[in-house]
């Protein structure tokens, strides 16, 4: 009995249909991420849990760094001083590092018992964020889909930026699109002030977009209620409270997703794809036998 090619195609499509929900549940591919304006599923529970996973940085001791990292010097300029460093890992993959620099002219230096609101009232015009790309997987597209499409979008409400959410997201998308493609080791600097974000790539100015809300929303990820790392948040505040003489020597880590579950899904999806392709080849070989000469 010869296999029907339509049956084969149905089986392959069915296998693909089984693969997509698994990827979404695992946090790999949020549904409908291409259309950020109309995407209401990005902050659904399954996706949100994969992005804002349990913070293990409180339980695991931060990494001591006695040597200064060349890419994250203690002083970024004459008045911008490092207050905290974070390495960000998604499903066990180290994707980027972040350094927060605060100007010594800011009233935040030396302030006691700093709160989230006090920080938000004093950081604009005095803060620069430096990102270092550490994974080939972390492209501009991934940055826009996850850091902007998921994390930034989710923090808009806690930041109090509810007037034009889609407009804020578009401006952040455009800001990253203005710059060149990411490579491992690329350094991205963002100066935050009341008029938006000024973006520099490898020390070269790219463009400036956004509003004060864009900056507040971005900082909400680090010092807000749903911070990516509570240990990192406390380190920033304690360094500022200690004054300009403080020298942060600890690197905190933010972990999202469970590496074991993620890689298990990757392996299973790979096996499903191989089986689907093998089945397709077999079916067509039965339906289209070679013509004897």
Residue frames as qw, qx, qy, qz and C-alpha x, y, z in Angstrom:
[[0.000, 0.889, 0.458, 0.000, 0.00, 0.00, 0.00],
 [0.443, 0.362, -0.011, 0.820, 1.51, 3.28, -1.08],
 [0.233, -0.551, -0.442, 0.668, 1.55, 6.19, 1.34],
 [0.219, 0.864, 0.389, 0.232, -0.38, 9.30, 0.35],
 [0.433, 0.266, -0.135, 0.850, 1.78, 12.43, 0.01],
 [0.298, -0.636, -0.100, -0.704, -1.04, 14.48, 1.54],
 [0.819, -0.524, -0.232, -0.024, -1.03, 12.21, 4.57],
 [0.736, -0.012, -0.187, 0.651, 2.72, 12.67, 4.89],
 [0.133, 0.468, -0.019, 0.873, 2.43, 16.44, 4.71],
 [0.572, -0.652, -0.205, -0.454, -0.33, 16.32, 7.31],
 [0.854, -0.377, -0.247, 0.261, 1.89, 14.35, 9.68],
 [0.543, 0.163, -0.124, 0.814, 4.80, 16.78, 9.23],
 [0.138, -0.564, -0.080, -0.810, 2.54, 19.79, 9.81],
 [0.733, -0.584, -0.275, -0.215, 1.05, 18.07, 12.83],
 [0.781, -0.188, -0.250, 0.540, 4.52, 17.54, 14.27],
 [0.270, 0.331, -0.043, 0.903, 5.26, 21.24, 13.72],
 [0.427, -0.629, -0.208, -0.616, 2.03, 22.19, 15.43],
 [0.821, -0.485, -0.279, 0.114, 3.09, 20.14, 18.44],
 [0.661, 0.057, -0.174, 0.727, 6.51, 21.78, 18.48],
 [0.072, 0.571, 0.051, 0.816, 5.37, 25.42, 18.61],
 [0.583, -0.714, -0.128, -0.366, 3.34, 25.26, 21.84],
 [0.869, -0.307, -0.168, 0.349, 6.21, 23.42, 23.48],
 [0.509, 0.269, -0.057, 0.816, 8.62, 26.18, 22.48],
 [0.196, -0.663, -0.092, -0.716, 6.27, 28.88, 23.73],
 [0.765, -0.605, -0.178, -0.128, 5.69, 27.12, 27.03],
 [0.824, -0.168, -0.116, 0.529, 9.40, 26.72, 27.48],
 [0.193, -0.874, -0.025, 0.444, 9.86, 30.45, 27.01],
 [0.542, -0.104, 0.493, 0.673, 11.77, 30.11, 23.77],
 [0.059, 0.230, 0.512, 0.826, 9.29, 31.65, 21.37],
 [0.233, 0.400, 0.508, -0.727, 6.55, 33.92, 22.74],
 [0.405, 0.530, 0.722, 0.184, 3.52, 33.72, 20.47],
 [0.273, 0.855, 0.356, 0.263, 3.08, 36.43, 17.84],
 [0.485, -0.607, -0.012, 0.630, 6.20, 38.33, 18.79],
 [0.426, 0.233, 0.410, 0.772, 6.59, 39.76, 15.29],
 [0.099, -0.677, -0.333, -0.649, 3.71, 42.19, 15.78],
 [0.330, -0.106, -0.595, 0.725, 4.62, 43.93, 19.02],
 [0.234, -0.156, 0.021, -0.959, 1.90, 46.53, 18.73],
 [0.724, -0.178, -0.211, -0.632, -0.98, 44.07, 18.81],
 [0.598, 0.076, -0.784, 0.149, 0.67, 41.31, 20.83],
 [0.563, -0.580, 0.158, -0.567, -1.26, 40.70, 24.04],
 [0.966, -0.164, -0.200, -0.008, 0.34, 37.31, 24.70],
 [0.496, 0.537, -0.474, 0.491, 3.82, 38.54, 25.54],
 [0.146, -0.408, 0.589, -0.682, 2.99, 39.02, 29.20],
 [0.850, -0.216, -0.308, -0.370, 0.86, 35.89, 29.49],
 [0.724, -0.601, 0.310, -0.137, 1.66, 33.73, 32.49],
 [0.953, 0.064, 0.155, 0.252, 3.71, 31.16, 30.57],
 [0.553, 0.623, -0.071, 0.549, 5.93, 33.79, 28.98],
 [0.230, -0.846, 0.203, -0.435, 6.12, 36.00, 32.05],
 [0.848, -0.484, 0.214, -0.016, 7.23, 33.10, 34.25],
 [0.883, 0.198, 0.088, 0.417, 10.00, 32.25, 31.83],
 [0.348, 0.689, -0.087, 0.629, 11.31, 35.82, 31.78],
 [0.277, -0.654, 0.358, -0.606, 10.76, 36.82, 35.39],
 [0.800, -0.105, -0.588, 0.059, 11.86, 33.52, 36.87],
 [0.685, -0.705, -0.141, 0.122, 12.83, 33.02, 40.48],
 [0.187, 0.874, -0.360, 0.267, 15.76, 35.21, 41.49],
 [0.927, -0.201, -0.217, 0.229, 18.57, 32.95, 42.66],
 [0.415, 0.592, -0.282, 0.630, 21.06, 35.78, 43.10],
 [0.470, -0.686, 0.248, -0.496, 20.02, 36.15, 46.75],
 [0.949, -0.278, 0.137, -0.058, 20.76, 32.52, 47.51],
 [0.855, 0.214, 0.010, 0.472, 23.98, 32.26, 45.50],
 [0.411, -0.699, 0.024, 0.585, 26.85, 34.42, 46.70],
 [0.451, 0.883, -0.064, -0.114, 27.88, 37.14, 44.23],
 [0.871, 0.203, -0.020, 0.448, 31.17, 36.62, 42.42],
 [0.372, -0.815, 0.100, 0.434, 34.08, 38.58, 43.83],
 [0.685, 0.611, 0.110, 0.380, 36.14, 40.43, 41.24],
 [0.528, -0.667, 0.032, 0.525, 39.40, 41.78, 42.60],
 [0.389, -0.087, 0.451, 0.798, 40.66, 42.67, 39.13],
 [0.324, 0.570, 0.123, -0.745, 39.09, 45.53, 37.22],
 [0.625, 0.438, 0.619, 0.186, 37.25, 44.50, 34.05],
 [0.277, -0.126, 0.322, 0.897, 38.60, 46.56, 31.15],
 [0.077, -0.446, -0.631, -0.630, 35.10, 46.89, 29.69],
 [0.435, -0.788, -0.384, -0.207, 33.65, 48.01, 33.04],
 [0.428, 0.276, -0.397, 0.764, 36.21, 50.39, 34.53],
 [0.261, -0.499, -0.606, 0.562, 35.59, 51.95, 37.92],
 [0.112, 0.650, 0.086, -0.747, 35.32, 55.35, 36.21],
 [0.590, 0.525, 0.562, 0.246, 33.60, 55.56, 32.82],
 [0.290, 0.749, 0.083, 0.590, 34.33, 59.29, 32.61],
 [0.201, 0.380, -0.431, 0.793, 35.51, 62.02, 34.96],
 [0.391, -0.223, 0.396, -0.801, 32.31, 61.88, 36.99],
 [0.858, -0.035, -0.235, -0.455, 30.57, 58.58, 36.08],
 [0.113, -0.445, 0.850, -0.258, 31.40, 55.90, 38.61],
 [0.544, -0.062, -0.801, -0.243, 30.45, 52.22, 38.60],
 [0.485, -0.340, 0.431, -0.681, 27.88, 51.26, 41.24],
 [0.748, -0.037, 0.608, -0.264, 27.10, 47.68, 40.22],
 [0.282, 0.385, -0.748, -0.461, 27.77, 44.93, 37.69],
 [0.766, 0.088, 0.485, -0.413, 25.42, 42.16, 36.63],
 [0.084, 0.227, -0.847, -0.473, 25.83, 39.17, 34.36],
 [0.693, 0.180, 0.174, -0.676, 22.60, 38.00, 32.78],
 [0.053, -0.168, 0.965, 0.194, 21.96, 34.33, 32.03],
 [0.722, 0.144, 0.006, -0.676, 18.97, 32.90, 30.20],
 [0.983, 0.064, -0.015, -0.172, 18.48, 29.13, 30.51],
 [0.838, -0.345, 0.245, 0.345, 22.11, 28.76, 31.55],
 [0.626, 0.453, 0.210, 0.599, 23.45, 30.77, 28.60],
 [0.314, -0.588, -0.107, 0.737, 25.44, 33.90, 29.49],
 [0.440, 0.704, 0.467, 0.305, 23.97, 36.47, 27.11],
 [0.240, 0.755, -0.033, 0.609, 25.21, 39.84, 28.37],
 [0.484, -0.317, -0.452, 0.679, 26.76, 41.87, 31.19],
 [0.047, -0.863, -0.292, -0.409, 25.42, 45.16, 32.52],
 [0.461, -0.146, -0.358, 0.799, 27.21, 47.94, 34.38],
 [0.110, -0.897, -0.404, -0.138, 25.38, 50.83, 36.05],
 [0.465, 0.081, -0.143, 0.870, 27.24, 54.15, 36.26],
 [0.176, -0.892, -0.415, 0.024, 26.04, 57.11, 38.34],
 [0.321, 0.675, -0.124, 0.653, 27.51, 60.61, 38.18],
 [0.482, -0.244, -0.534, 0.650, 29.19, 61.79, 41.36],
 [0.081, -0.152, 0.011, -0.985, 27.32, 65.07, 40.85],
 [0.528, -0.423, -0.585, -0.447, 24.06, 63.26, 41.64],
 [0.404, -0.525, 0.369, -0.652, 22.51, 63.78, 45.05],
 [0.942, -0.135, -0.230, -0.203, 22.13, 59.99, 45.27],
 [0.648, 0.266, -0.536, 0.470, 25.77, 59.63, 46.32],
 [0.150, 0.164, -0.596, 0.772, 25.94, 59.52, 50.10],
 [0.584, -0.294, -0.081, -0.752, 22.16, 59.46, 50.52],
 [0.131, -0.150, 0.909, -0.366, 20.97, 57.18, 53.31],
 [0.405, 0.305, 0.797, -0.328, 18.18, 54.60, 53.17],
 [0.236, 0.256, -0.462, -0.815, 17.57, 55.12, 49.46],
 [0.602, 0.322, 0.655, -0.324, 14.17, 53.96, 48.23],
 [0.480, 0.361, 0.664, 0.445, 12.96, 53.19, 44.74],
 [0.146, 0.914, 0.370, 0.082, 11.09, 56.51, 44.52],
 [0.291, -0.863, 0.189, 0.367, 14.08, 58.52, 45.74],
 [0.524, -0.187, 0.615, 0.559, 16.29, 56.86, 43.16],
 [0.384, 0.582, 0.624, 0.353, 13.81, 57.55, 40.36],
 [0.007, -0.976, -0.209, 0.065, 13.68, 61.22, 41.35],
 [0.283, -0.856, 0.314, 0.298, 17.45, 61.61, 41.16],
 [0.704, -0.133, 0.575, 0.394, 18.94, 59.38, 38.46],
 [0.566, 0.726, 0.346, 0.181, 17.84, 61.16, 35.24],
 [0.255, 0.931, -0.176, 0.193, 20.71, 63.07, 33.67],
 [0.277, -0.735, 0.599, -0.155, 23.23, 61.27, 35.90],
 [0.768, -0.136, 0.619, -0.092, 23.08, 57.63, 34.75],
 [0.478, 0.522, -0.589, -0.389, 24.68, 55.56, 32.01],
 [0.891, -0.087, 0.421, -0.149, 24.07, 51.86, 31.41],
 [0.218, 0.587, -0.715, -0.312, 26.76, 49.82, 29.68],
 [0.934, 0.063, 0.271, -0.223, 25.90, 46.45, 28.13],
 [0.001, -0.539, 0.789, 0.296, 28.44, 43.93, 26.86],
 [0.883, 0.193, -0.152, -0.399, 27.18, 41.24, 24.47],
 [0.324, -0.503, 0.800, -0.050, 28.56, 37.83, 25.47],
 [0.603, 0.148, 0.784, -0.019, 26.61, 35.41, 23.26],
 [0.020, -0.067, 0.657, 0.751, 26.28, 34.98, 19.49],
 [0.034, -0.506, -0.855, -0.108, 22.64, 34.10, 20.13],
 [0.078, -0.738, -0.414, 0.527, 21.89, 37.59, 21.44],
 [0.332, 0.311, 0.445, 0.771, 21.13, 39.59, 18.29],
 [0.154, -0.012, 0.048, -0.987, 19.32, 42.89, 17.78],
 [0.559, -0.233, -0.554, -0.571, 16.20, 40.88, 16.94],
 [0.591, -0.315, -0.707, 0.229, 16.41, 38.97, 20.23],
 [0.184, -0.109, -0.362, 0.907, 17.00, 42.21, 22.14],
 [0.336, -0.091, -0.168, -0.922, 13.86, 43.74, 20.63],
 [0.629, -0.244, -0.642, -0.364, 11.74, 40.64, 21.13],
 [0.672, -0.368, -0.597, 0.236, 12.68, 39.95, 24.72],
 [0.355, -0.198, -0.337, 0.849, 14.34, 42.92, 26.43],
 [0.193, 0.026, -0.074, -0.978, 11.89, 45.34, 24.82],
 [0.529, -0.169, -0.572, -0.604, 8.93, 43.17, 23.78],
 [0.677, -0.390, -0.624, 0.027, 8.71, 41.35, 27.10],
 [0.516, -0.314, -0.438, 0.666, 10.77, 42.91, 29.91],
 [0.067, 0.010, 0.011, 0.998, 10.40, 46.58, 28.92],
 [0.405, -0.367, -0.508, -0.666, 6.72, 46.13, 28.09],
 [0.606, -0.465, -0.639, 0.093, 6.04, 44.49, 31.44],
 [0.438, -0.303, -0.361, 0.766, 7.78, 47.26, 33.40],
 [0.013, 0.404, 0.269, 0.874, 5.78, 50.09, 31.80],
 [0.509, -0.666, -0.424, -0.342, 2.93, 49.78, 34.32],
 [0.685, -0.516, -0.298, 0.418, 5.11, 49.63, 37.47],
 [0.429, -0.011, 0.045, 0.902, 7.04, 52.62, 36.11],
 [0.133, 0.675, 0.412, -0.597, 3.79, 54.58, 35.77],
 [0.062, 0.366, -0.484, -0.792, 4.23, 54.97, 32.02],
 [0.392, 0.356, 0.844, -0.084, 0.77, 54.09, 30.75],
 [0.326, 0.667, 0.080, -0.665, -0.11, 56.98, 28.40],
 [0.659, 0.621, -0.292, -0.307, 1.51, 55.64, 25.21],
 [0.759, -0.344, 0.549, 0.070, 2.87, 52.16, 25.76],
 [0.820, 0.397, 0.346, 0.225, 3.10, 51.21, 22.10],
 [0.311, 0.923, -0.118, 0.194, 4.83, 54.48, 21.29],
 [0.411, -0.757, 0.507, -0.036, 7.46, 53.85, 23.95],
 [0.825, -0.070, 0.543, 0.138, 8.06, 50.33, 22.63],
 [0.681, 0.679, 0.184, 0.202, 8.37, 51.57, 19.04],
 [0.072, 0.945, -0.293, 0.131, 10.93, 54.19, 20.04],
 [0.568, -0.560, 0.602, 0.029, 13.05, 51.60, 21.87],
 [0.839, 0.263, 0.450, 0.156, 12.82, 49.24, 18.88],
 [0.496, 0.846, 0.021, 0.194, 13.91, 52.03, 16.55],
 [0.248, -0.876, 0.413, -0.022, 16.80, 52.96, 18.85],
 [0.695, -0.297, 0.634, 0.163, 18.29, 49.47, 18.64],
 [0.733, 0.523, 0.397, 0.178, 17.60, 49.28, 14.88],
 [0.191, 0.971, -0.140, -0.021, 19.55, 52.52, 14.41],
 [0.339, -0.714, 0.604, 0.103, 22.75, 50.81, 15.52],
 [0.441, 0.439, -0.743, -0.247, 24.88, 48.13, 13.85],
 [0.884, -0.135, -0.416, -0.168, 24.54, 44.38, 14.35],
 [0.610, -0.685, 0.367, -0.156, 25.71, 42.91, 17.65],
 [0.725, 0.354, -0.571, 0.153, 28.87, 40.87, 17.94],
 [0.801, -0.458, -0.298, 0.243, 30.35, 39.08, 20.93],
 [0.560, -0.210, -0.128, 0.792, 32.19, 41.72, 22.94],
 [0.072, 0.597, 0.304, 0.739, 30.19, 44.68, 21.57],
 [0.215, -0.328, -0.524, 0.756, 29.74, 47.51, 24.09],
 [0.076, -0.657, -0.511, -0.549, 26.45, 49.44, 24.11],
 [0.202, -0.186, -0.450, 0.850, 26.15, 52.61, 26.21],
 [0.131, -0.702, -0.573, -0.401, 22.85, 54.29, 27.04],
 [0.136, 0.027, -0.345, 0.929, 22.82, 57.74, 28.64],
 [0.175, -0.629, -0.754, -0.074, 19.53, 58.29, 30.45],
 [0.074, -0.111, -0.224, 0.965, 18.06, 61.77, 30.87],
 [0.345, 0.466, 0.510, -0.635, 14.74, 63.60, 30.84],
 [0.476, 0.564, -0.239, -0.631, 14.76, 63.74, 27.03],
 [0.938, 0.256, -0.122, -0.197, 15.26, 60.04, 26.38],
 [0.837, -0.322, 0.354, 0.266, 18.16, 57.65, 25.75],
 [0.322, 0.811, -0.437, -0.219, 21.34, 58.50, 23.88],
 [0.970, -0.016, 0.239, 0.050, 22.75, 55.29, 22.36],
 [0.146, 0.784, -0.580, -0.168, 26.45, 54.74, 21.60],
 [0.995, 0.077, 0.061, 0.002, 27.93, 51.60, 20.06],
 [0.831, 0.032, -0.010, 0.556, 31.61, 50.86, 20.69],
 [0.371, -0.472, -0.083, 0.796, 32.07, 54.44, 21.81],
 [0.066, 0.097, 0.455, 0.883, 30.48, 55.90, 18.66],
 [0.364, 0.293, 0.395, -0.791, 27.26, 57.90, 19.01],
 [0.170, 0.276, 0.883, 0.340, 24.31, 56.29, 17.19],
 [0.210, -0.511, -0.402, -0.730, 21.12, 58.20, 17.99],
 [0.069, 0.048, 0.642, -0.762, 18.79, 59.37, 20.72],
 [0.436, -0.328, -0.586, -0.599, 15.16, 58.34, 21.13],
 [0.467, -0.417, -0.753, 0.201, 12.51, 57.91, 23.77],
 [0.278, -0.776, -0.068, -0.563, 11.33, 59.97, 26.73],
 [0.209, -0.505, 0.635, -0.546, 11.90, 60.21, 30.45],
 [0.867, -0.102, 0.234, -0.428, 9.42, 57.34, 30.73],
 [0.854, 0.374, -0.361, 0.032, 11.67, 55.17, 28.58],
 [0.285, 0.512, -0.642, 0.494, 14.51, 55.70, 31.04],
 [0.509, -0.339, 0.489, -0.622, 12.37, 55.15, 34.13],
 [0.944, 0.074, -0.005, -0.321, 10.96, 51.93, 32.68],
 [0.713, 0.437, -0.508, 0.206, 14.45, 50.65, 31.87],
 [0.057, 0.446, -0.664, 0.597, 15.71, 51.35, 35.40],
 [0.757, -0.254, 0.175, -0.576, 12.59, 49.72, 36.85],
 [0.916, 0.148, -0.370, -0.040, 14.08, 46.38, 35.77],
 [0.556, 0.300, -0.563, 0.533, 17.06, 46.96, 38.07],
 [0.077, 0.103, -0.570, 0.812, 15.68, 48.82, 41.09],
 [0.564, -0.233, -0.181, -0.771, 11.90, 48.25, 40.92],
 [0.731, -0.246, 0.441, -0.459, 9.69, 45.81, 42.80],
 [0.951, 0.190, 0.242, -0.022, 10.13, 43.13, 40.13],
 [0.027, 0.813, -0.540, -0.216, 13.86, 43.62, 39.64],
 [0.821, 0.346, -0.448, -0.074, 15.83, 41.04, 37.69],
 [0.684, 0.019, -0.576, 0.447, 18.04, 40.63, 40.78],
 [0.460, -0.859, -0.174, -0.138, 17.25, 41.80, 44.29],
 [0.755, -0.396, 0.037, 0.522, 20.89, 41.32, 45.24],
 [0.456, 0.311, 0.248, 0.796, 21.98, 43.65, 42.43],
 [0.168, -0.814, -0.293, -0.473, 19.41, 46.25, 43.51],
 [0.642, -0.750, -0.091, 0.132, 20.70, 46.20, 47.09],
 [0.720, -0.116, 0.133, 0.671, 24.29, 46.43, 45.87],
 [0.248, 0.590, 0.252, 0.726, 23.50, 49.59, 43.86],
 [0.376, -0.848, -0.184, -0.325, 21.83, 51.24, 46.84],
 [0.763, -0.575, -0.020, 0.294, 24.55, 50.24, 49.33],
 [0.637, 0.137, 0.147, 0.744, 27.32, 51.52, 47.03],
 [0.043, 0.706, 0.209, 0.675, 25.57, 54.88, 46.67],
 [0.571, -0.793, -0.152, -0.149, 24.96, 55.11, 50.41],
 [0.805, -0.329, 0.000, 0.493, 28.63, 54.37, 51.14],
 [0.012, -0.908, 0.116, 0.402, 29.61, 57.40, 49.07],
 [0.610, 0.738, -0.270, -0.103, 32.06, 57.99, 46.23],
 [0.134, -0.635, 0.758, -0.069, 34.85, 56.19, 48.09],
 [0.822, 0.002, 0.522, -0.228, 33.02, 52.88, 47.64],
 [0.228, 0.478, -0.736, -0.421, 34.53, 50.39, 45.21],
 [0.891, 0.055, 0.205, -0.401, 32.10, 47.63, 44.18],
 [0.014, 0.494, -0.852, -0.174, 34.04, 44.38, 43.75],
 [0.464, 0.132, 0.856, -0.184, 31.12, 41.96, 43.45],
 [0.311, 0.115, -0.586, -0.739, 29.40, 40.81, 40.26],
 [0.568, 0.132, 0.618, -0.528, 25.82, 39.66, 40.65],
 [0.019, -0.007, -0.875, -0.484, 24.00, 37.22, 38.38],
 [0.616, 0.203, 0.228, -0.727, 20.42, 37.22, 37.15],
 [0.102, -0.042, 0.965, 0.240, 19.15, 33.80, 36.07],
 [0.638, 0.217, 0.109, -0.730, 15.93, 33.29, 34.13],
 [0.850, 0.230, -0.336, -0.335, 14.44, 29.97, 33.14],
 [0.778, -0.389, 0.492, -0.030, 15.54, 26.48, 34.12],
 [0.155, 0.602, -0.687, -0.377, 18.49, 25.30, 31.99],
 [0.295, -0.065, 0.953, 0.008, 17.62, 21.61, 32.35],
 [0.500, 0.555, 0.594, -0.298, 14.06, 22.04, 31.12],
 [0.336, 0.791, -0.181, -0.478, 15.15, 24.33, 28.30],
 [0.081, 0.512, -0.795, -0.316, 17.78, 22.00, 26.88],
 [0.397, 0.147, 0.900, -0.102, 15.47, 19.01, 27.25],
 [0.511, 0.692, 0.340, -0.380, 12.92, 20.86, 25.09],
 [0.233, 0.738, -0.471, -0.423, 15.64, 21.74, 22.56],
 [0.157, -0.264, 0.938, 0.159, 16.70, 18.08, 22.27],
 [0.446, 0.376, 0.785, -0.209, 13.11, 16.86, 21.96],
 [0.446, 0.772, 0.082, -0.445, 12.34, 19.46, 19.30],
 [0.106, 0.616, -0.684, -0.375, 15.44, 18.47, 17.39],
 [0.271, -0.019, 0.962, 0.042, 14.44, 14.81, 17.49],
 [0.478, 0.581, 0.559, -0.348, 10.90, 15.69, 16.39],
 [0.346, 0.775, -0.229, -0.477, 12.25, 17.68, 13.46],
 [0.028, -0.422, 0.864, 0.274, 14.59, 14.87, 12.38],
 [0.365, 0.219, 0.898, -0.108, 11.76, 12.31, 12.58],
 [0.463, 0.703, 0.307, -0.444, 9.43, 14.59, 10.60],
 [0.263, 0.706, -0.483, -0.445, 12.02, 15.11, 7.85],
 [0.148, -0.226, 0.952, 0.143, 12.81, 11.39, 7.71],
 [0.445, 0.413, 0.751, -0.260, 9.11, 10.60, 7.43],
 [0.426, 0.758, 0.011, -0.494, 8.68, 13.12, 4.64],
 [0.127, 0.565, -0.729, -0.364, 11.59, 11.67, 2.66],
 [0.269, 0.007, 0.963, -0.025, 10.27, 8.14, 3.13],
 [0.479, 0.562, 0.548, -0.393, 6.73, 9.04, 2.06],
 [0.420, 0.760, -0.193, -0.457, 7.82, 10.82, -1.11],
 [0.010, -0.439, 0.860, 0.261, 10.23, 8.03, -1.99],
 [0.360, 0.209, 0.903, -0.110, 7.30, 5.58, -1.84],
 [0.448, 0.705, 0.389, -0.389, 4.96, 7.85, -3.78],
 [0.448, 0.830, -0.241, -0.230, 7.48, 8.84, -6.43],
 [0.851, -0.196, 0.416, 0.255, 9.50, 5.70, -7.28],
 [0.108, -0.586, 0.517, 0.615, 12.44, 6.09, -9.62],
 [0.787, 0.512, -0.004, -0.344, 11.70, 5.44, -13.30],
 [0.759, -0.199, 0.539, 0.306, 13.61, 2.47, -14.65],
 [0.292, 0.723, -0.377, -0.500, 15.68, 3.19, -17.72]]
